[in-house]
Amino acid sequence: MKTKRILASVAAVGASVIVLSGCALPYQSQVIEGTSISVAWNDIASEFNSASASGNNVANSIPLYIANSGFNYYNATPELVLQEQFGTYEKTSDEPLTVKYTINDAVTWSDGVAVDGADMLLSWVAGFGFFKNADDSYLFLHAAPRDDLASTIPTVDGKTLEFSYDKAYVDWEINFGVGVSAHGTVMMAYPEITDPAEAKAKFIEAVMTGDEAWLAPVAVAWNTGYQKTDATAEETDPTTGSLKNLFLSNGPYRVEEVVTDDHVTLVANPLYTWGPSPKYERITIREIADPTAAVQAVDNGDVQAASGQPTADLLALVQGLQNGSYAGGDEAAYEHVDLTFNNGGPFDPATYDGDAAKALAVRQAFLLTIPRDQILETIIKPLNENAQLRNSLLTIPGSPNYEAIVAANGSDFYSGTDAERVEKAKGILADAGIKAPIDVKFWYPTGNVRRQQELELIQANSLQAGFNVIDTSEPNWEFTDPSVYEINPHDAVIFAWSSTSLAITGNDQQYGTGKPSNFQDYSNTTVDENLSALETELDPAKQVELQTAVEAALWGDAASLPIFQFPGLTWWDNGLAGVVNNPLSPNYFWNFWEWAPAAAAQ
């Protein structure tokens, strides 16, 4: 895992509007035989289950987005678009909140097996954390399990699944969908099962009867079985059965080839008839970690589109493309620094014999030394002269509630110039009796030029207050995988939370006690209680009150420091038509089916 993390539902970036996807006419393939396109991302997929704790990142989600369909998606406005050619959902009751999902008859997996209630049941079991081990850990290691939302097993009938929530939930409409295939996962767990219908039936029976012993191997397959590289869809593995099970898809494309640290190739799915038709027969996503190299690749014709974290130098290169175009704008992602509370480092109370006040002082002092103004002025404003510091962890600048939350969340503790904040940090450390040097192991993803620049600025500025910031960067996001590190070994990490939706809720997965995406082991009962209350609160004014209370606790605990909203930059060859950037993840990939050779689009 090497990309910015996805947060499946985070603070709203605008009002949610629902529209229907375009055509209800009989499907006609518009795939142009023999056409192919190569596009670039800064990382490549290493897992083909982006709902798992280890697979939850942008690089993994992109090919899966291209290969699969769903009940809805976000366009570039952004508006929620219903894909009724795939399936429908309806709220059948308010008390309790009950939702019925139906997948259309024509929809199949790429092996011809129907997408049905068994697949939705697998998604439900994993996503709602229904089964647990003896130690209360989740059997299915979902990236954001919600065992507090629904506890009654759904009703499954053919291609329909219906379930009730235990409480009202404001984001129910974007909270559920189809993930990996049930029969493919079961057949990876039990290679002796070769009949998809048998695999589905046994899975449903095991869930309905609570047969956790039978489900345990299925959970292992779901958790780790989709971690595969250097493979083609035709290869077989004697220990897991056909790798076709791993690469099954239910959308316009299917995975054809994966090469570690290089590329993923997808080919048009000949069975697909339940949505907008793509134009290219093949799409290859290539890993180009260096954005400068990605510009050169477009200029050379090696790839036709790319996107990257912009710098002033990168923008100049993009503007110099001889036969290219580009688009910029803020993304629904924000840069931030998180501090680790439980690794025996400088921000852990255990380092000071349990003295929480002393650990808080060190956290406050370090965050004060992060030169946010200098980062903004030297790295971000050359790309967006209107850029501003972000002072909220839950809402973005310009959103309706941003100013009200910022005015009361305690972020003004970090106001003042960079120099003034360094002096304030020195005073806090002196009052706490902390002596320099204070070593801080600081992580960023190796190869990310902008974050390397940020680290260098942080090192120079924090040194003035006595912090020795040690570069512990590495190319993989191993601290996010509990199977690699049970405790985050880094004292501070810098990355971006990237929104995939306009959800009100979801921040509990980052800041809730013990949640899978809480990589810093932060815990505060006020945060837990208010984030839980937010999920059922329909009054916008009360939502703001709850969000403000959460933020006040987060800022007061010096847990995390937002820096800026991500500036985005996408560039493409003029021979490619249809590229439109989207502030939400998956960014410029959102409308891949509209990509076409410019000549064919005229």
C-alpha positions as CSV (number, residue, x, y, z in Angstrom):
1,M,0.0,0.0,0.0
2,K,1.6,3.2,-1.1
3,T,-1.1,5.8,-1.8
4,K,-3.0,8.3,0.2
5,R,-5.7,6.5,2.2
6,I,-9.3,6.4,1.4
7,L,-11.9,7.3,3.9
8,A,-15.1,5.8,2.6
9,S,-17.3,8.4,4.1
10,V,-16.1,11.7,5.5
11,A,-17.2,15.3,6.1
12,A,-19.5,16.6,3.5
13,V,-18.1,18.8,0.7
14,G,-21.4,19.9,-0.5
15,A,-25.1,19.3,-0.6
16,S,-26.0,15.8,-1.8
17,V,-28.0,15.7,-5.0
18,I,-29.3,12.5,-6.6
19,V,-29.6,12.1,-10.4
20,L,-30.4,9.1,-12.5
21,S,-27.8,7.7,-14.9
22,G,-28.6,8.4,-18.5
23,C,-29.8,5.7,-20.8
24,A,-32.5,3.2,-20.4
25,L,-32.2,2.1,-24.0
26,P,-31.1,-1.5,-25.0
27,Y,-27.4,-1.8,-24.4
28,Q,-25.2,-1.3,-27.5
29,S,-21.4,-1.8,-27.1
30,Q,-19.4,1.1,-28.2
31,V,-16.0,-0.6,-27.6
32,I,-13.7,0.2,-30.5
33,E,-11.9,-3.1,-31.4
34,G,-8.2,-2.9,-31.1
35,T,-8.0,0.3,-29.1
36,S,-6.0,0.7,-26.0
37,I,-4.9,3.4,-23.6
38,S,-2.3,3.7,-20.9
39,V,-2.8,6.0,-18.0
40,A,-0.7,6.7,-15.0
41,W,-1.1,6.8,-11.2
42,N,1.6,7.2,-8.5
43,D,1.2,3.6,-7.4
44,I,-0.2,0.3,-8.6
45,A,-2.7,-2.1,-7.1
46,S,-1.4,-4.8,-4.8
47,E,-4.7,-6.1,-3.6
48,F,-8.1,-6.7,-5.3
49,N,-10.3,-6.2,-2.3
50,S,-10.3,-2.5,-1.4
51,A,-12.8,-3.0,1.4
52,S,-10.3,-4.9,3.5
53,A,-8.2,-3.2,6.2
54,S,-5.0,-3.9,4.2
55,G,-6.5,-3.2,0.8
56,N,-8.2,0.2,1.6
57,N,-6.2,2.6,-0.6
58,V,-6.6,4.6,-3.8
59,A,-4.3,2.5,-5.9
60,N,-6.2,-0.6,-5.2
61,S,-9.6,1.0,-5.6
62,I,-8.9,2.5,-9.1
63,P,-8.8,-0.8,-11.2
64,L,-11.7,-2.1,-9.1
65,Y,-13.7,1.0,-9.9
66,I,-13.1,0.5,-13.6
67,A,-13.8,-3.3,-13.4
68,N,-17.0,-3.2,-11.4
69,S,-20.5,-1.6,-11.3
70,G,-22.6,-0.6,-8.4
71,F,-25.9,1.0,-7.3
72,N,-24.5,4.5,-7.5
73,Y,-21.4,6.7,-8.1
74,Y,-20.5,10.4,-7.9
75,N,-20.1,12.5,-11.0
76,A,-17.8,15.6,-11.2
77,T,-20.3,18.1,-9.8
78,P,-20.3,16.1,-7.5
79,E,-23.8,14.5,-7.5
80,L,-24.8,11.0,-6.6
81,V,-25.9,9.2,-9.7
82,L,-28.1,6.1,-9.5
83,Q,-27.2,3.2,-11.7
84,E,-30.5,1.6,-12.1
85,Q,-29.3,-0.6,-15.0
86,F,-27.2,-2.4,-12.3
87,G,-29.8,-2.5,-9.6
88,T,-32.1,-0.5,-7.3
89,Y,-32.6,0.1,-3.6
90,E,-35.5,1.5,-1.7
91,K,-36.2,2.4,1.9
92,T,-39.1,0.1,2.9
93,S,-39.5,1.4,6.5
94,D,-38.4,4.2,8.7
95,E,-39.1,2.4,12.0
96,P,-36.8,0.6,11.9
97,L,-34.8,2.0,9.0
98,T,-35.0,-0.9,6.5
99,V,-33.5,-1.0,3.0
100,K,-34.1,-3.4,0.2
101,Y,-31.5,-3.9,-2.5
102,T,-32.3,-5.6,-5.8
103,I,-29.7,-6.5,-8.5
104,N,-31.1,-6.7,-12.1
105,D,-31.4,-10.1,-13.8
106,A,-28.8,-9.4,-16.5
107,V,-26.0,-8.6,-14.1
108,T,-23.3,-11.3,-13.8
109,W,-19.7,-11.7,-12.8
110,S,-17.2,-11.9,-15.6
111,D,-17.3,-15.7,-15.4
112,G,-21.1,-15.6,-16.2
113,V,-22.3,-16.4,-12.6
114,A,-25.1,-14.2,-11.5
115,V,-24.4,-11.3,-9.1
116,D,-27.0,-11.9,-6.4
117,G,-28.0,-11.9,-2.7
118,A,-25.0,-14.1,-1.7
119,D,-22.6,-11.4,-2.9
120,M,-24.5,-8.7,-1.0
121,L,-24.6,-10.9,2.1
122,L,-20.8,-11.3,2.0
123,S,-20.5,-7.5,1.7
124,W,-23.0,-7.1,4.6
125,V,-21.2,-9.6,6.9
126,A,-17.8,-8.0,6.4
127,G,-19.0,-4.4,6.4
128,F,-21.2,-4.6,9.5
129,G,-18.6,-6.7,11.5
130,F,-21.2,-9.3,12.2
131,F,-18.9,-12.2,13.2
132,K,-16.1,-11.9,15.8
133,N,-13.4,-14.1,17.1
134,A,-13.1,-15.2,20.8
135,D,-10.9,-12.2,21.5
136,D,-13.6,-9.8,20.2
137,S,-11.6,-9.1,17.0
138,Y,-13.4,-9.1,13.7
139,L,-13.5,-12.3,11.7
140,F,-13.6,-10.3,8.5
141,L,-11.0,-7.5,8.6
142,H,-13.0,-4.8,7.0
143,A,-11.4,-1.3,6.7
144,A,-14.4,0.3,8.4
145,P,-16.6,-2.3,10.1
146,R,-19.9,-0.9,11.6
147,D,-21.1,-3.5,14.1
148,D,-22.9,-0.7,15.9
149,L,-25.3,-0.1,13.0
150,A,-27.0,-3.4,12.1
151,S,-27.2,-6.6,14.1
152,T,-30.0,-8.6,12.5
153,I,-29.0,-10.9,9.6
154,P,-30.6,-9.8,6.3
155,T,-33.3,-11.5,4.4
156,V,-31.8,-13.0,1.1
157,D,-34.0,-14.0,-1.8
158,G,-32.4,-14.6,-5.1
159,K,-31.1,-11.3,-6.3
160,T,-32.6,-9.3,-3.4
161,L,-31.3,-8.5,0.0
162,E,-33.2,-6.6,2.7
163,F,-31.9,-5.6,6.1
164,S,-32.8,-3.2,9.0
165,Y,-30.6,-0.8,10.8
166,D,-30.6,-0.8,14.6
167,K,-30.9,3.0,14.5
168,A,-31.5,5.8,12.1
169,Y,-28.5,6.4,10.0
170,V,-28.0,9.6,8.0
171,D,-25.7,8.1,5.3
172,W,-27.6,4.9,4.7
173,E,-27.8,5.6,0.9
174,I,-24.0,5.4,0.4
175,N,-23.2,2.9,3.1
176,F,-23.7,-0.4,1.3
177,G,-22.9,-2.1,-2.0
178,V,-21.5,-5.2,-3.7
179,G,-17.8,-6.0,-3.0
180,V,-15.9,-9.1,-4.1
181,S,-17.8,-12.2,-5.3
182,A,-19.1,-14.7,-2.8
183,H,-18.6,-17.8,-4.9
184,G,-15.0,-16.7,-5.8
185,T,-14.1,-16.1,-2.2
186,V,-15.6,-19.3,-1.0
187,M,-13.9,-21.3,-3.8
188,M,-10.5,-19.7,-2.8
189,A,-11.2,-20.9,0.8
190,Y,-12.4,-24.3,-0.3
191,P,-10.8,-25.3,-3.6
192,E,-12.7,-28.6,-3.5
193,I,-15.9,-26.6,-4.2
194,T,-16.0,-26.1,-7.9
195,D,-19.7,-25.3,-8.4
196,P,-20.5,-21.6,-7.9
197,A,-24.1,-22.4,-6.9
198,E,-22.9,-24.7,-4.2
199,A,-20.4,-22.2,-3.0
200,K,-23.1,-19.5,-2.7
201,A,-25.6,-21.9,-1.0
202,K,-23.0,-23.1,1.6
203,F,-22.0,-19.5,2.4
204,I,-25.6,-18.4,2.9
205,E,-26.3,-21.4,5.1
206,A,-23.2,-20.8,7.2
207,V,-24.1,-17.2,7.8
208,M,-27.8,-18.0,8.6
209,T,-26.8,-20.7,11.1
210,G,-23.8,-18.9,12.5
211,D,-21.3,-21.5,11.5
212,E,-18.2,-19.5,12.3
213,A,-15.9,-22.5,12.0
214,W,-16.9,-23.0,8.3
215,L,-16.7,-19.2,7.7
216,A,-13.2,-18.8,9.2
217,P,-11.4,-19.9,6.0
218,V,-13.7,-17.7,4.0
219,A,-12.8,-14.8,6.1
220,V,-9.1,-15.6,5.6
221,A,-9.6,-15.6,1.9
222,W,-11.6,-12.3,2.1
223,N,-8.9,-10.7,4.3
224,T,-5.7,-11.8,2.5
225,G,-6.6,-13.9,-0.5
226,Y,-6.9,-10.9,-2.8
227,Q,-3.3,-9.8,-2.2
228,K,-1.9,-10.9,-5.5
229,T,0.6,-9.5,-7.9
230,D,2.4,-10.7,-11.0
231,A,-0.5,-12.7,-12.4
232,T,-2.9,-13.0,-15.2
233,A,-6.6,-14.0,-15.0
234,E,-5.8,-17.3,-16.7
235,E,-3.2,-18.5,-14.2
236,T,-4.0,-21.1,-11.6
237,D,-2.7,-21.7,-8.1
238,P,-2.9,-25.2,-6.8
239,T,-3.5,-24.0,-3.2
240,T,-6.3,-21.7,-3.9
241,G,-7.9,-22.8,-7.2
242,S,-8.2,-20.6,-10.3
243,L,-7.0,-17.0,-10.0
244,K,-10.0,-16.2,-12.1
245,N,-11.8,-16.1,-8.7
246,L,-9.5,-13.4,-7.5
247,F,-10.0,-11.2,-10.6
248,L,-13.8,-11.6,-11.0
249,S,-15.6,-8.4,-11.8
250,N,-19.2,-7.3,-12.5
251,G,-18.6,-4.2,-14.7
252,P,-17.3,-2.9,-18.0
253,Y,-13.8,-4.5,-17.7
254,R,-12.1,-7.4,-16.2
255,V,-8.5,-7.6,-15.0
256,E,-6.2,-9.2,-17.6
257,E,-2.8,-8.8,-16.2
258,V,-1.0,-7.6,-13.1
259,V,2.8,-6.9,-12.9
260,T,4.2,-5.9,-9.5
261,D,5.2,-2.3,-9.2
262,D,4.5,-1.7,-12.9
263,H,1.0,-2.0,-14.3
264,V,-2.5,-3.5,-14.3
265,T,-4.2,-4.1,-17.6
266,L,-8.0,-4.4,-17.9
267,V,-9.8,-5.6,-21.0
268,A,-13.4,-5.0,-21.9
269,N,-15.8,-7.5,-20.4
270,P,-17.8,-9.2,-23.3
271,L,-20.6,-10.1,-20.9
272,Y,-21.3,-6.5,-19.7
273,T,-24.6,-5.0,-20.8
274,W,-25.9,-3.1,-17.7
275,G,-24.5,0.4,-17.9
276,P,-22.7,2.9,-20.1
277,S,-20.4,1.3,-22.6
278,P,-16.7,2.1,-22.5
279,K,-14.9,3.0,-25.7
280,Y,-11.4,1.5,-25.3
281,E,-10.9,-2.2,-25.5
282,R,-8.0,-2.1,-23.1
283,I,-7.0,0.2,-20.3
284,T,-3.5,-0.1,-18.7
285,I,-2.8,1.7,-15.5
286,R,0.9,2.2,-15.1
287,E,2.8,3.1,-11.9
288,I,4.8,6.3,-12.3
289,A,5.7,7.5,-8.8
290,D,7.6,10.5,-9.9
291,P,5.1,13.2,-11.3
292,T,7.9,14.7,-13.3
293,A,8.4,11.4,-15.0
294,A,4.6,11.2,-15.5
295,V,4.7,14.5,-17.4
296,Q,7.5,13.2,-19.6
297,A,5.6,10.0,-20.2
298,V,2.6,11.9,-21.5
299,D,4.9,14.1,-23.6
300,N,6.5,11.0,-25.1
301,G,3.2,9.2,-25.7
302,D,4.0,6.4,-23.3
303,V,0.8,7.2,-21.4
304,Q,-2.1,9.3,-22.4
305,A,-3.2,10.8,-19.0
306,A,-1.7,11.2,-15.6
307,S,-2.3,13.0,-12.3
308,G,0.0,14.0,-9.5
309,Q,0.6,16.1,-6.4
310,P,1.6,19.4,-8.0
311,T,4.5,21.6,-7.3
312,A,5.4,24.9,-9.0
313,D,8.0,23.1,-11.1
314,L,5.6,20.4,-12.1
315,L,3.0,22.9,-13.1
316,A,5.5,24.6,-15.4
317,L,6.3,21.3,-17.0
318,V,2.7,20.5,-17.6
319,Q,2.1,23.9,-19.1
320,G,4.9,23.2,-21.5
321,L,3.4,20.0,-23.0
322,Q,3.4,20.4,-26.8
323,N,0.3,18.3,-27.4
324,G,-1.4,18.2,-24.1
325,S,-4.0,19.8,-21.9
326,Y,-4.4,20.0,-18.1
327,A,-6.9,20.9,-15.4
328,G,-6.4,21.9,-11.8
329,G,-8.5,22.5,-8.7
330,D,-8.9,21.5,-5.1
331,E,-9.5,17.9,-4.4
332,A,-11.6,16.5,-1.6
333,A,-8.5,15.5,0.3
334,Y,-6.4,17.3,2.9
335,E,-2.8,17.0,4.1
336,H,-2.4,16.4,7.8
337,V,0.1,15.2,10.4
338,D,-1.0,12.5,12.9
339,L,0.9,11.7,16.2
340,T,1.1,8.2,17.7
341,F,-0.1,7.8,21.2
342,N,1.0,4.2,22.1
343,N,4.4,3.3,20.7
344,G,6.7,4.4,23.5
345,G,7.7,7.5,21.6
346,P,7.8,11.2,22.5
347,F,4.0,11.6,22.3
348,D,3.1,8.5,24.4
349,P,2.2,9.2,28.1
350,A,4.0,5.9,28.9
351,T,7.3,7.5,28.0
352,Y,6.8,9.9,31.0
353,D,5.6,7.2,33.5
354,G,2.0,7.8,32.5
355,D,2.1,11.5,32.8
356,A,-0.6,12.4,30.3
357,A,-0.1,16.2,30.8
358,K,3.6,16.0,29.9
359,A,2.9,13.9,26.8
360,L,0.2,16.4,25.8
361,A,2.7,19.3,26.2
362,V,5.2,17.6,23.9
363,R,2.4,16.9,21.3
364,Q,1.3,20.5,21.4
365,A,4.8,21.8,21.1
366,F,5.6,19.6,18.1
367,L,2.5,20.5,16.2
368,L,3.2,24.2,16.9
369,T,6.6,23.8,15.2
370,I,5.1,22.5,12.0
371,P,5.6,25.5,9.6
372,R,2.2,25.5,8.1
373,D,2.5,29.1,6.8
374,Q,5.8,28.3,5.1
375,I,4.5,25.1,3.6
376,L,1.4,26.9,2.2
377,E,3.4,29.9,0.8
378,T,6.3,28.0,-0.8
379,I,4.6,24.7,-1.9
380,I,0.9,25.3,-2.3
381,K,0.3,29.0,-3.2
382,P,2.4,28.8,-6.4
383,L,-0.3,26.4,-7.6
384,N,-3.3,28.1,-6.1
385,E,-2.9,31.7,-5.0
386,N,-6.1,31.5,-3.1
387,A,-5.1,28.5,-1.0
388,Q,-5.6,28.9,2.8
389,L,-4.7,26.9,5.8
390,R,-7.2,24.3,6.8
391,N,-8.3,24.6,10.4
392,S,-10.9,21.8,10.6
393,L,-10.4,18.1,10.8
394,L,-14.0,17.3,9.7
395,T,-15.0,20.0,7.2
396,I,-13.3,21.7,4.3
397,P,-12.8,25.4,3.7
398,G,-15.8,26.9,1.9
399,S,-18.3,24.3,3.2
400,P,-21.4,25.7,4.9
401,N,-20.4,24.9,8.4
402,Y,-16.6,25.4,8.2
403,E,-16.4,28.9,9.7
404,A,-18.7,28.1,12.6
405,I,-16.8,25.0,13.5
406,V,-13.4,26.7,13.2
407,A,-14.5,29.6,15.4
408,A,-15.2,27.2,18.3
409,N,-12.9,24.2,17.9
410,G,-9.8,25.4,19.5
411,S,-7.7,25.6,16.4
412,D,-6.7,29.2,17.3
413,F,-4.2,27.6,19.8
414,Y,-2.1,27.2,16.6
415,S,-2.6,30.7,15.3
416,G,0.2,33.2,14.8
417,T,3.3,33.2,12.6
418,D,5.6,30.2,12.3
419,A,8.2,32.0,14.4
420,E,5.7,32.9,17.1
421,R,4.5,29.3,17.3
422,V,8.1,28.1,17.7
423,E,8.6,30.5,20.7
424,K,5.3,29.2,22.1
425,A,6.5,25.6,21.7
426,K,9.7,26.4,23.6
427,G,7.7,27.9,26.5
428,I,5.5,24.8,26.7
429,L,8.4,22.4,26.7
430,A,10.2,24.5,29.4
431,D,7.1,24.6,31.6
432,A,6.8,20.8,31.3
433,G,10.4,20.2,32.1
434,I,11.2,18.6,28.8
435,K,14.8,18.9,27.6
436,A,16.1,18.7,24.1
437,P,16.8,16.9,21.9
438,I,13.5,15.2,21.4
439,D,13.7,12.5,18.7
440,V,10.6,12.2,16.4
441,K,10.5,9.4,13.9
442,F,8.6,10.9,11.0
443,W,7.1,8.9,8.1
444,Y,6.1,9.9,4.6
445,P,5.8,7.7,1.5
446,T,9.2,7.5,-0.2
447,G,9.3,9.0,-3.6
448,N,6.6,11.7,-2.9
449,V,8.5,14.9,-3.8
450,R,6.0,17.3,-2.2
451,R,6.0,15.5,1.1
452,Q,9.8,15.3,1.1
453,Q,9.8,19.1,0.7
454,E,7.3,19.4,3.6
455,L,9.5,17.1,5.8
456,E,12.6,19.2,5.1
457,L,10.7,22.4,6.2
458,I,9.4,20.6,9.3
459,Q,12.9,19.4,10.2
460,A,14.4,22.8,10.0
461,N,11.7,24.6,11.9
462,S,11.1,22.1,14.7
463,L,14.8,21.9,15.4
464,Q,14.6,25.5,16.7
465,A,12.4,24.2,19.5
466,G,14.6,21.1,20.2
467,F,12.9,18.5,18.1
468,N,15.2,16.1,16.1
469,V,12.9,14.9,13.3
470,I,14.3,11.6,11.9
471,D,13.3,10.6,8.4
472,T,11.7,7.1,8.6
473,S,10.1,7.2,5.2
474,E,9.5,4.0,3.3
475,P,7.7,3.2,0.1
476,N,5.0,1.1,1.6
477,W,2.2,2.0,4.1
478,E,3.1,-0.9,6.4
479,F,2.1,1.0,9.5
480,T,-1.5,0.8,8.3
481,D,-1.5,-3.0,8.2
482,P,-1.9,-4.6,11.6
483,S,-0.5,-7.9,10.3
484,V,2.8,-6.1,9.7
485,Y,2.8,-3.7,12.7
486,E,0.5,-4.2,15.6
487,I,1.6,-0.7,16.8
488,N,2.6,2.1,14.5
489,P,6.4,2.4,14.8
490,H,6.4,6.0,13.6
491,D,5.9,8.9,16.0
492,A,4.4,11.2,13.3
493,V,3.0,10.5,9.9
494,I,2.0,12.8,7.1
495,F,-0.6,11.8,4.5
496,A,-4.0,12.8,3.1
497,W,-7.5,11.6,3.9
498,S,-9.2,11.4,0.5
499,S,-13.0,11.5,0.3
500,T,-15.0,9.2,-1.9
501,S,-18.4,10.6,-1.0
502,L,-20.3,13.5,0.5
503,A,-21.1,11.6,3.7
504,I,-21.8,13.4,7.0
505,T,-20.4,10.5,9.0
506,G,-17.4,8.3,8.9
507,N,-14.8,10.1,10.9
508,D,-15.2,7.6,13.7
509,Q,-13.1,5.2,11.6
510,Q,-10.1,7.7,11.9
511,Y,-10.6,8.9,15.4
512,G,-12.9,6.4,17.2
513,T,-11.3,4.2,19.9
514,G,-9.9,1.0,18.4
515,K,-11.2,1.7,14.9
516,P,-9.3,0.1,11.9
517,S,-8.2,3.4,10.4
518,N,-7.1,4.9,13.7
519,F,-3.4,4.3,13.2
520,Q,-2.3,6.5,16.1
521,D,-4.3,4.7,18.8
522,Y,-6.1,7.9,19.7
523,S,-8.9,7.5,22.3
524,N,-11.3,10.0,23.8
525,T,-14.8,9.2,25.0
526,T,-16.2,12.6,24.1
527,V,-15.1,12.0,20.5
528,D,-16.6,8.5,20.5
529,E,-19.9,9.6,21.9
530,N,-20.4,12.6,19.7
531,L,-19.4,10.8,16.5
532,S,-21.9,8.1,17.4
533,A,-24.6,10.7,18.0
534,L,-23.8,12.4,14.7
535,E,-24.8,9.2,12.8
536,T,-28.5,9.6,13.8
537,E,-28.8,13.3,14.0
538,L,-30.9,14.8,11.2
539,D,-30.9,18.4,12.4
540,P,-28.2,20.3,10.6
541,A,-27.7,22.8,13.5
542,K,-27.2,19.9,15.9
543,Q,-24.8,18.2,13.5
544,V,-22.6,21.3,13.7
545,E,-22.7,21.2,17.5
546,L,-21.6,17.6,17.5
547,Q,-18.9,18.2,15.0
548,T,-17.6,21.2,16.9
549,A,-17.5,19.1,20.2
550,V,-15.5,16.4,18.4
551,E,-13.1,18.9,17.0
552,A,-12.6,20.7,20.3
553,A,-11.5,17.4,21.8
554,L,-9.2,16.5,18.9
555,W,-7.5,19.9,18.9
556,G,-7.4,19.9,22.7
557,D,-5.6,16.5,22.7
558,A,-3.1,17.6,20.0
559,A,-3.9,14.5,18.1
560,S,-3.7,15.7,14.5
561,L,-2.9,18.9,12.6
562,P,-4.5,19.7,9.2
563,I,-2.4,21.8,6.9
564,F,-4.0,22.4,3.5
565,Q,-6.6,21.2,1.1
566,F,-5.0,19.2,-1.7
567,P,-4.5,21.0,-5.0
568,G,-5.1,18.6,-7.9
569,L,-3.5,18.5,-11.3
570,T,-4.4,16.2,-14.2
571,W,-2.8,16.3,-17.6
572,W,-3.5,14.4,-20.8
573,D,-2.6,14.0,-24.4
574,N,-4.9,15.9,-26.8
575,G,-5.4,12.6,-28.7
576,L,-7.6,11.5,-25.7
577,A,-11.1,12.9,-25.3
578,G,-13.3,12.8,-22.2
579,V,-11.0,13.5,-19.3
580,V,-12.8,15.4,-16.6
581,N,-11.4,15.8,-13.1
582,N,-13.5,15.0,-10.0
583,P,-12.7,16.4,-6.6
584,L,-13.7,13.0,-5.0
585,S,-11.7,9.9,-5.3
586,P,-11.2,8.2,-7.8
587,N,-10.5,11.6,-9.3
588,Y,-10.0,11.6,-13.1
589,F,-10.9,7.9,-13.4
590,W,-14.5,8.5,-12.4
591,N,-15.8,8.6,-16.0
592,F,-13.4,6.1,-17.7
593,W,-16.3,4.9,-19.9
594,E,-16.3,8.3,-21.6
595,W,-12.7,8.2,-22.5
596,A,-12.3,7.9,-26.3
597,P,-9.8,8.5,-29.1
598,A,-10.3,12.2,-29.9
599,A,-10.9,11.4,-33.6
600,A,-13.7,8.9,-32.6
601,A,-15.3,11.4,-30.2
602,Q,-15.8,14.1,-32.9
